[in-house]
Amino acid sequence: MDDIDGMFSHLLGEIDSLSQSLQPAELSQDSQRETTFSIGFTDLNESLNELEDHDLDALVADLGSELASEEPIRTEPCAVIQESELEAALPPPPNRIQSPRNEPQTKTDKIRLALEKLKEAKVRKLIIKVMLSDGGFKTLMVDERQTVREVLDKLFEKTHCDRGVDWSLSETNPELQIERSFEDHEHLVELLSTWSRHSENQIHFVSRPQKYVMFTDPQLFYMWKMKKRCLSEVNHQARELLIKEHFGGSALIVPDLEGMLHLKEDGKKVWKPRYFVLRASGIYFVPKGKSKMSSDLACFVHFEKVNIYTTSNYKQKYRAPTDFCFMLKHPCIQKESPYIKLLCCDDEHTLLLWVNAIRIAKYGKVLYKNYQAAVQRTSNVHVSHKAGDKSNSHIPQTSQRPDPSLTKIADTEDYIQSQQMTAPP
C-alpha cells in the first residue's frame, strides 16, 4: 500500500507539471493578463459592450472606488510633499477649473475608462457570458471574491426565475464532451482561471433536479442495497434521520457504495469490468485474485486534486458499453490526456449514485451547508412573496395539503430494521 501511495504522489506531481505546461509560454505577460478579463467573448471590448448600462456604470464606479482606496507609497522628500499639499490647497488656475461633467458620458467613454482601470485593479474581475436554456445569454461582471452562490443570486435578479435550490452554474467542455455543475461554495473566477486561452468552454445557467438529491432522497445513498420499492416508501421523518446520522455528527459518514464498473484502458477504446469501492479519500478497486477486504484494495484515484464530470455520447466516441459514463480529472486538463480516468455504469441510476456519492466524499459537510443556505434563500423569497400576496385581497390564497407520505411509516428505526431482511445479499 505504501508503494501505491508513492506512485500516486508521483502521479499528482506529473499532473501538476502538466497543468502548468498547458499555458502557452510564448505569450507575453500583458497578453496573458488581458485574456483573463473576459470569458465567452472574442475580446474584452466585446464583453464590455454586452454589459447593460447600469452594470457598466457599476463596474466603472467599483473600479474607481477600489483604486481610490489604495494608499500610494510616497518616496518624495518632505519638502516636495509639503509643496504639493500647498499647491493642492490653492484654488486651481482658470484653465484647470474642474467640471462636474468630466465623468464619461457615452458608453464608448465608459468602456475606454473601464479598460484602463481593469488593468490597475487589485481584485481580479471577469466579464462572463452565461448561456440560458432558451438559447439566449446574460453578461455579468464577477470578481475573485464572489462564490458561485452569489453569482446565482445575480442571475436570479436578471432572469426573474423561481430561485429554486436546483439552479446551477455548469461548465461544458465540447472537446472532451463533458459537463460539471459548480458547487455553490466555490469561487467562480478561480474555477474559470483553469480554462485555456482559446477555450470553447461555456458557462450555463440551468436547473438540475439532482443537484441536492443526497438530501432530498438520502435513502438512495445510505440504503442503496434495498429494493427500489422499499426506498420509495421512506417518509420524511426517515429521510431527516438519515441526514442527521450521516451529516450531523462530528465526522461525515460516506455512503458505502461499491459495485462493478467498466474501466477504460489508457489509450485504447477498450473497457474492462472491475469491482470498485468508494471510500472517503477516493475510489479503490479489487485487484485480480484478491478479496474485497480493505487490506486487499488498491487505490484507483484520490479526490483531493480531481473533479468529477459527466460525459455525453461516449458510447459512440469511445465505444463505451453504455452512455452512462463519468470522468475524473485534474481541472487544468482541458483536452485528451493519459491522466484522465473514465468509468462507465450499467444504467442511469448507478451513474446517479456514483456521481453524487463522490461529491459527498469530496466536499463533505460543506455540501450540506450549501443545501441549507439554498433552502433558506428560497424560503425567504417565498415568505416575502406570501407577505405581498396577503396585501392583495383579490388574490385567492391556496392551502397546503399535508404530505400523504408522512403517514406511511410510524417508526423509522423499526422500518429500517424490518426492511433489512428483504435486502439482497
N, C-alpha and C positions, 0 to 999 in steps of 0.2 A: 504493500500500500504506500510506503514511503517513496518507492521508485515511481509510482504512478503520480503522486503529488509533485515530485520533482519534475517529471515530464510535463505535467500540466502547467507548472510555474514557468517552465521554459517556453511552452506554447503561448502563454499570455504575453511573455516578453516579445515574442515574434509578432504577435498581433499588434502590440503597441507600436513596434517598429514599422509594421505595415501601414497602420493608420496614419503615422506621421509622413510616410512616403507618398500618401495619396494627395498631398498638397503639392501643386506644381512648383518646383524650385526656381524655374526660370522667371517667374513673375516678380516684378518689383514690389517692394513693401507698400508703396502707395496704391498700386493697382490692386493688391490683395485686400487692402483695407477698404477700398471703395466698393468692391464687390460684396462686402458683408453688410451694406446698408439696406439692401432690399432682397426679398425672396419672392420669386414668382414673376418677376418683371425682367425685361431685357436690360434695363439700367435704372439707376436711382432717379433720374429725371422723370422717367415714365411713371415710376411708383408715386412720386410726389404729385404728379398731375392727376393721378387717380384718387388721391385723397379728397374727401369732401372739404369744403371751405372751412367749416368750423374745426375740423380735425387738423387741417394745415395751420390754422391760427393757433390752436392749442400746442402744436409741435413747436412752432416758432417761439411762442411765449415760454414754453418749458425749457427750450434750449437757451433762451436769453436769461431766464432766471437762474439756470444752472451755472452758466458762465459768470454771471454777475456775483454769485455767491462764493466763487473761488477766490481765495486770498492770494494776491500776487506776491512773489518773493522780491523784496526790494534789495538791490545791490548798490544803489547810488549813495554817494556821500551825503552826510546830514545836511550840508549847505544846499545841495541840489534839491533834496526833499523839501526843505523849507521854502525854497524859491518856487517850486512847483505848487505847493499848497497855497502860497500867497497869490500866485497867478490865478489859481482856481477860484479864489475868494473874490477877485476883482470882477467887475462887470465885463462881459465879452465885448470886443470891438464890434462896430456896426456890421462888418462883413462876416461875423461869426455868430450873429444872433440865431439862437436855436428856435426852430419852428416845431410846433406840435404835429405838423404834417410830415415830419421827416420819416415816420414809420412807413414801411412798404404798403402800398395801396392796392396794386394789381396782384393777381395770382402769380404772374411771372416774377414780380419783385419778391414775393414771399418765398417762392421756390428757390430763387437765387440766394436769398438770405439763409434759408434752411440748409442749402448745400454747403455754405460756408461754415455754419455753426455745427453741423453734424460732425465735421472733421475735428472740431475742437472739443467736442463733448466728452466728459469723463465717463459717463454712464453710456454703455453701448446701446444703440437703438436700431431697430429694424423696421422697414416698411414692408409688410407682408400681404400677399394675396391669398385669401381664404375662399376656396370653392364651396358653393352651396349645392344642395341636392337638386335644385331646379335648373342648374346649368349656369347660373349667374355667379357673381363673386362679390366679396366685400374687401375693402382695403383698410388695413389697420396699422397704426404705429404702436409697437411694443418695445419695451426696454428689458434689459437683462435682469431686473429685479422682479418682474412680473411672472407669476405662476400661470400654468395652463388654466386653472380655475378662474383667475382674474381676467384672462383673455376671453374665456367663455362668457363671463358677465358682460364684457363689452359687446360681444356678438349678440347676446340676448337683447341688449338695448337697440342694436341696429336692425335686427331681424324681427323683433316683436314675437318671438316664438314662445312656447309654453313654459320654458325654463325648467323642464323636467330633469331628473337625475341621469337620464340616459344620454343626454347630449355630450358629444365628444369632439375633440380635435384629433384627426388622424393624419398620418403621413402615408403617402403611397410612393412606391419606387417602381416605375414602369419597366426599367431594365431587368430587375430581379423579379418583377411581378409579385410584390409583397405589400403588406399593409400592417401598420401598428397604430393603435389608439394611444395617444399620450396620456400619462397618468396626471391627475389634477394637481398633484403637488410638485410636479417637475417644472423647471424654468424653461420657457419656450425658446428663448434666444440661445441658451446653451444647447438645446436639442438641435436647433437648426444650424448651429455652427459646425456640425459634423458633416453637413452636406458638401459635396464638391462644388467647385466654382460654377460649372456649367450644368449643374444638376437639373434634370427634368422632373424631379420630385415635386409633389404638390401637397398642400395642406387642405384638408376637407373638414367642414363643419357638418357632422352627421349625427343621427340618433342611433345609438347602439343598445338595443334592449338587453343584451347580455353583459353590459358593462359592469354591473354590480350583481350579477346572478349569484355570486357566492354568499351574498347577504339576503337576497330576496328568496333564494332557494338553497340554503346551506346544506340541506339533506342530500342534495345531488352529489356533494363532495365528501361529506363526512359519514354518509350511509350508502355509498355508491354500490356496495356489494348486494344490496337488497333489490328485490324486484321493483320494476318501474311502477307497477300498480300500487305497491305499498308506499313508495316515495310520494306519489301524487296525493295520498291521503294524510300526509303530515300537516297538522294545523299550525296556526300562528304561534301558539304557545310553545310548541315543539321546536319551531324554527328559531324563536328567540332564545330558547335554552341552548340550542346548538351554537349559536353565535356567542353567547355568554361563556360557554365552556371552552371554546376554541380561540376566542379573541379577547375575552375579558380577564384572563388570568395574568400572572406575571410573565409568562412566556407563551408565545404563539404556538399553536398546535397545527402542523401542516397536514393536509389530507394524506392518508397512507395509500396513495394511488400507485398502482402497478399494473402491468399487463404487457401483452405482445404488441410491438410496433414494428414498422418496416423502416430500416435504416438505409439511406442512400450511400453507396460506396463512393469514396473520393475519386473524382474524375471519370466516373462511369455512370451510365444510366441503368444501374443495377441496384435493386433493392433487396435486402436480406432481412428476414424476421429476427428480432432479438427481444428478449424479455427485459423490460425497463422498470425501474423502481424510483419513485420520487422521494427525495429527502429535502430537508431544509436548506442544505448547502448546494444541492444540484441534482442532476439525474445520474443514476447508476444503472449498470446492466449486468446481467448474469453471463459470465464467460462460458464458453463451451465446456461441458463436462463438469461444471460447478453447480452448487446448490443455490437456493435463494437466501441462504444465511448471510447476515450482514458482513461477516468476515470474508465471504467469497465474492462480494460485489466489487465491480470495477467502476471507477469514475468515468462517466461519459462527458460531462461538462459541468462546470460550476457557474452559478448565476451572477457572480459579482461583476463581471465585465461584459456580459452579453444581454441582449434584449430578445424578446420573443415576437415573431411576426407570423401572421397567417399568409398563405400563398393563394395564387389564382392560376387555375388551369395547368397544374403541374403534371397531371396525367398525360397531357399532350407534350408539354415542354420537356419533361424528364422521364416519361414512361412510368410514372408512379402508379402503384396498384389502385389508388383512388385519388380523388381531388381534395381529400381532407388532410392536407399537409400543414406542417408548421416548421419555421426556421429559427435557429438560434445563432446569433452572430454578434460581433462587436459593432456598435453603432457607426463607427467610422468606415466600415467596409460597405461600399456603395455599389460594387459590381461583383462579377463572378470571382470566387476566391476559394482555395482549398481549405480555408479556415471556417467556412460556413458549414453548419450542421443541419441536415434535413431529416425529418421524421415524418412518416405517413401513418394515419389512423385508418381503421376499417370503416368508420362511419362518422357522421357529423356529431353525434352525441359524445363519442370518445374524444373527438377533437375539442369539443367544448370543455370537457373535463380536464384534459391535459393543459390546454392554454391557460385556463383560469386558475387551476391548481398551481401552475408555475408562477403566475402573478402573485398568488398568496405567499408562496415560498420566498419569492424575490423581494416583495415590498412589505410583507408582514402587516403589522398593526397600522402602518401609515395608510394602507389601502382602506381599512375600516374607518379611519379618521376622515379620509376623503369622502367616503359614502355618507357619514354622519353630517359633514358640512354641506354636502349637496342636498340632503334631505331637509336640513334646517333652512337653507336658502329657499327651497321650493315651498316649504311650509310658511315662511314669512311672506312670500308673494301671495299665496292663497289667502292668508289672513287679511292682507291689505285689500285684496280683491273682494273678499267677503264683506269687509267693512264698507267698501264702496257700494256693494250691492244693497246693503241694508239702508243706505241713504236714498236709494231709488225704490220707492214703494211699489212702483208699477212693474218691477221685475219680479216674477214669481220665484220663490225660494224652493229648492229641491231638497228633499230629505234624504239622508244617507241610510241605505239599507244595511242591516247587520250582515257580516260575512258568515255565510252558512257553514263554511269550513271550520269555524270556531267551535262548533258543537260536535265535530266528528270524533275527537279524541278527548276524553276527560282527563286522563292522567298520562303525561308524556313519558315518564320513565317506564311505566307498565307497558305502554305501547311499544317502545323501542325494544324492551326485553321480549315481548311476545313475537315481534317480527324477526328477531334474530334466529328463531327456529326455522323460518322459511327462507333464510338467505342461502344462496348457492354456495357450495364449499369453495 
